[in-house]
Structure formats: structure tokens, C-alpha cells
């Protein structure tokens, strides 16, 4: 009976092996097909933008203000406004986001309340940007009386970026070996000293990943800026002062969206050139941050 049972098991295993191989092959084909499709779509989008936008790029286009109602001239005020919005966001978002990530990783208990908090943060990370724009309009522009201004845009983009930075910071801190923290406690370090001297340095590459994601999203979003700080275009010479911070600024995403909406008012060459510059700006931010993250990750000892 035992020999018969073993024989049956062997035949059963032989029957199932081709099925498993077929399933594995099918999953492999689907995975490679999905990757190929994603690469093809991304390459197509980038190729179209480069082919239509690159001919518009020259020094005058990048360094001069628009003229004749944006039918000619350059896009320098919009580039400058986007850079200012991005820099302000990168100053404010890490402060709130990293602090929130530390709180989630080290102070929120593993119970239902803690799970609810994490679900809430993840929900905010996936919330459409228009919702944050409406929040900024209601709170910063109207309720607090800041008005349409660079400050309101900074605050809105920072609030939008905080959930992404917080979640990646939490994951990065949890990826640091627990034995490191235990060793710090054994040496007499306080909880905050362990966080500051052991966990945060070890989690730095992951934190930078969150900043990359947040910066890329902030640089390309139009709705939050449209509702809090945006100008379609500007020809003013911007000087950094308190009065400047209280005025709206022109920026690339809003300018691009409005240019397509008006249809025909702005030459197509300028629109595609603006699209190319915006894509290049986002790419530059990502490349800088990824380079810094890679060098930081190379210094880790585990």
C-alpha cells in the first residue's frame, strides 16, 4: 500500500510539473510584456516631446520674457517661477515629512489606531492634487488671508508632498537593522539620540527617495498652483523681497495647461518648447537627487 501511494504521488507530481512550467512561462511573458509596454509608452512620449519641443529651444527662449501676448519671446519668467516654487517646497516638505515619518516609525503603536493613521497617510499620498489645491485656496488664500501668492503656493505644495515623504521616511527607518538601535541603547543613548545619530543617517537614501518623488510631483502639478499662486504668464522682472513673496508667480505647468486650453493664441512651437523645458526640469531634479542618494547608499555598511 505504501509503495502504491508513493507511485501515485510520483505520477501526480509528473502531471503537475508541466502545468507549473506553463504557468511560470505565462507569468514571465506577461511581466516582460508589461515592462515592454511601459518602456514603449514612455519612449514614445519622450520622443514626441523632444522632436516637437527641441527646435524651439535657444538661449533667447530660455532667458527672455514673453512678448506680444505670449505669441513670441521666451518663457524665462515661467522657468523662474517654477524653480522658486520647487525650492520653497523642498525646504518646507522635508521638515514636516521627515518629522511625520519619524513619528510613524518610532512613536505610533502597532494597534488599530496606528493602522488607521497609516491608512490615512497613504490615502493622502494618493489624493488628487486638485484636492490639495482646493484646500490651499480655502485655508491659505481665503481663511488666513494670504491671498494668491508665492507663499500660498509653497504651503500648498509642501502639504501635498508631506504624505509621500512621511511614508518613505517611515519605510527607510524600519529598513535599518534593529540591532543598530539596540546597540545604541546599550551604549546609553537616549531614544532621540538613537534616532538622530543611528536611524536617520542609515535611512538617508530612502528619505532622499521620498524627496525625489515629492519634488517630481511638485514640479509638474498645475492644479494646486492654479488655485493658490499661479499666473498664466508674466513679463515682470522678479526681485526677491517680502512683497514678491506676497504676489502670484508664473510657472511652467499652469502656463502649459492654459496655453493648450486657449488653443491657437500661443504658437504650437512655444507650447511644445515649454513642455520640453518642464520635462527637462523634472528630469534634472530627479537626476540630482538620485545621484546624491546613490552616493549616500554606497557608504552604508549593510
N, C-alpha and C positions, 0 to 999 in steps of 0.2 A: 504493500500500500504506500509505503514511504517512497519507494522507487517510482511508482506511478505518479505520485504527487510531484516529485521533483521533475519528472519528464514533462508533465503538464505545464509546470511553471516555466520550464525552458522554452517550450513551444510558444507559450503566451508571450514571453519576453521577445522571442524572434518575430512574432507578429507585430508587436508594438514598436519595434525599432524603426522600421520604415516609416511608420506614421509619425514618430517623433522627428525623424530626419526631415520629413516633408514639411512638418510644421515649422521646424527651425529654418529651413530654406525659405519658406514663405515669409516668415518674420524678417529674415535678412533682406529679402527682396523689397519688402515694404519699407524697412528702415532706410535702405540705400535710396530707394525711390523718393522718400520724403526729403532726405538730405539733398538729393539732386534737384528736386523741385524747388526747395528753398534757395539753393545756390543759383539756380537759373533765374528765378524771380528777382533776387537781389541784384544779380549781374545785369539783368535787363533794365531794372530801374536806374541803377548807377550809370549804365551805358547810355541810356536816353538822356539823362540829366547832363552828363559830360558832353555828349555830342551836340546838344542844343544850347547848353549854357556856357561852355568854354569859349566859343567865338566872341561872346560879349565881354570877356574879362580882359581888361587892360588897366594900367595904372590910373587913368582918369576915372574909370568906372568905380574903382575901389577907393579913391581918395577925394572925389568931388561930390558936392551935394546935387540933388536933382534940380532941373530947370524946366520951365515951360510945363508946369503941372505934371511932372514926372514923365513927360514924353521924351525927355533927353537928359543928359547928365549922368551922374553916378549915384551910388547908394551909400556913401560914407556915413551919413547921419544914422541910417538904419543899422549898419555894422557896429557903430559906436554904441548905440543904444542897447543892442543885443549883448555886447561884451559887458557893459555896465550891469545889466540885469543878471547876467550869468555870474559875474564876480560877487555881487551882493548876495546872491543865493548861495554861492559856495562858502561865504563867510557865515551866514546865519544857519543854514541847514545842518552842517556838521555839529554845531553846538547843541542844538535841540535833538538831532537824530542820534548822535553817539550817546548822549545822556539817557535818552529813552531806551536805546539798545542795552546799555549797562543795567538799567533798572529791570528790563525784561529778563536778562540773563542771570542776574545775581540777586534780585530782591523780590521778584514776583514768585509766589509759591506755586508748586505743581498741583493745583486743585482746580475746581470748576471755575472759580473766579479768574485764576491765572489763564486758563484756557480761553475764557471769554475775552479777556484783554487781548490775547494774541490774535484771536479771530477778528476782533475789532480793528487791530492794527493792520492785519492782512487785507481786510475789506477796504480800509482807507488807501492802502498801497495800490489797489486795483480800481479805485474810484475814478471815473472820467474827469478829465481836467476842467471841464466846464463847471462841474460842481464846486471845485475849489475856486474857480473864478467868481461864481455867484456868492460864495462865502466871503471872499475878499471884498467884493462890491458891497455886500450888506454890512460887514463888520468894519473893515478898514476905511473904505471910501465914504460910506454914509454914516454909520454909527459913531465911529471915532473921529469923523470929520477930517480925515487926512486928504480926501479928495483924490482925483485921478493924478497919480504921481509916481515917481520912481520908487519912493518908499513903499507905497501900497503894492507895487509890483514885486518888490523884494520880499515883503512879508508873505504875500500870497504864494509865490513860487517856493519860498522856504517851507511853508506849511505843507505844500503839496509834496515836497521832497522828503520830509521828515519820516514818514512811514517806511519808505524804501531803505533809507539809511539805518533806521532803527532795526529793521528785520535782519539786514545783512550784518549789522554790528552784533546783534544777539547770536547769530549763527557763527560768526567769526570767533567770538569769545568762547562759545561752547566747544569750538574745534581745538582750542588749546588744551593739551593734556592736563587732566585733573591733578596729576601728580605734581605738576609745577606749582599749582596753588597750595597744595598740601605742604610742599617743601617750604614755601614762603611762610605759611602759618607756623610751621615747625621752627623757623628761624626767628619767630617773634614779631612778624609783620602784622599790622592791623588789616582789617578787611579792605579798607580803601587803599592801603599801600600795596596789597596784593593785586588789586585791580589796576592801579596806576603803574606799577613797576613790572608786573609779570603778564597779566592778561591783555592789557591794551597793546603793549609792544608786540606780543605774539599774535594778536588778532589784526594787526595793522594792514596786511594785504587784503583780508576780507573786508575791512572797513573801507579801504580805497575802492574796492569793487562796488560797494554801495554808492560811494560818491560818484563813480563813473556813471552808473545807471541814473542817478538823480540828476547829474549835470547834463547828460544827453537828453533826458526828458525835458528838463527846464529850458534848454537851449532851443528846442524845436516846438514848444507848445504855443499856440496862438490864443485859445480862449481865455486863459487866466489874464494875459496881458491886455487883451481887447477890453476886458471888463474893469481893469484896475489902473493901467498905466499906459495904454497904447495910443500912439499916433500913427496914422496911415503913412505919412511921410513928413519930413521936416527939412528945412534949409538953414536952420539956425546953427550958429557956432556955439557949441556946448562948453561951458566953463564950470568946473566943479565948485559948487558953493551950496549953502543951505537952500537958497532959492531954487537952484537946479534940482535938488532932491524933492522939492515940492511940486515940480512940474512933470507932466507926462513926457515920455520919450518915444521916438520912433524906433521900430525894431523889425528885424527881418521876417519872422513868422507872420505877424499881423500885416506887414506890407505885402507879402506874397499872397496871403489869403484875400486881401482886399483888391489886389491887382487882378486876380482871376475873377473875382466877383463882379468887378466893373466891366470887364470884357471889352477890349478894343481901345480903352482910354490909354493904357500903357502898352507900348510896343512889346510884342511877344519875346523879342530878343532880350529886353530888360528883365522880363519876368523869369525867363529861363536862367539868365545870369544870376539873378537874386537867389533862385533855387540852388544853383551850383555853389554859391558862396555860403548859404546856410548849411548845405550838406558838408562842405569843407570845414566849416567852423565846428560842427558836431564831431566830425572825424578827428579834427585836431585835438579837441578836448579829450576824446577817448584815447587817442594815441599817447598823449602826455601822461594821463592818469594810469594807463596800462603799463607804460614804461616804468613809472615810479613804483607801481605795485609789484612788477616782476623783479625789480632790483631789491625791493624790501623782502619779498618772499625768498629770494636767494640767500638771505642772511639767516633764515631760520635754521634751527638746529634739529628739527624733527620732520 
